[in-house]
Amino acid sequence: MSVKQFAGQMLRNVGMYGLADEARGKYKAIIAHSARQKFQAQHPDFKLPPTDIAYDAYGGLNPEAYLRNGLNHAKFYAGLILKHHPGAQTVAEWGCGPMRLLRHMPALLPRATQIIGLDYNEKTIRWCGEAFPLISFLRNDLAPPLPLHDGEADVIYNVSVFTHLSEDLHYAYMRDLIRCLAPGGLLITTLSGSGLAPKLLAHERMRYDAGDIVVRDGAAEGKRGYTTFHPPAFARRMFQDMDILEHIPDGGGMEIFFQDIWVTRKR
């Protein structure tokens, strides 16, 4: 166990992980202030998310990386959508967060007539609605149902959402996502699999290798500190009511993205 892992585990054990992570976010915001100001001066029309929203979602505050990686990841996801559901009209991102991907989707998916952002963070949804008035935003709760009608979405994708939920919510959300999808609708999901398994502690790796989900609690569910790891055997059980079209291990080689990507279709 590394020093970082030991410190994290101790903070979880005493219920202080969330407070420590919040303090770390404020410190990183101070460090990133000058870089954000410089970026904003060079890109005056580019809307950067507030630092607390950005850190809460993905832990990074580098504006150049936010733009570069967000666009590259959006292109990858749009490519999967165009490959498997080129006629999709309604596309939703569940857990849109600080708009790293979704802000690029109207240009990447010109055939889509409705783009929807979903998130359970009230402050995030408020900022998104003010900054991107041409995209629809809806706030969901930590637990389902999502605020979508039955069969409303042709595509729902999510990036690092299940990775912060309990096992019970995995199955509850799968039922609700299937409800929200139109027949033949596409679900693109990321899970912490092969690329992140080396981070597991010895007792966690035993569960992972046995095909069971691994949950690190000690932080508020839905937050970055509450993390889950998903062996492929668990993922296949999770998607048992969907047709699995693709399993892309370790982020498909995308920069700083090590989660497995699963592309599934509603029957």
Buried (B, 14 or more C-beta within 10 A) or exposed (E): EEEEEEEBBEBBEEEBBBEBBBEEBEEBBEEBEEEBEEBBEEEEEEBBBEBBBBBBBBEBBBBEBBBEBBBBBBEBBBEBBBEBBEEBBBBBBBBBBBBBBBBBBBEBBEEBEBBBBBBBBEEBBEBBBEBBEEBBBBBBEEBBBBEBEEBBBBBBBBBBBBBBBBBEBBEBBBEBBBBBBBEEBBBBBBBBBBBBBEBBBEEBBEBBEEBBBBBBEBBEBBBBBBBBBBBBBBBEBBBEEBEEBEBBBBBBEBEEBBBBBBBBBBE
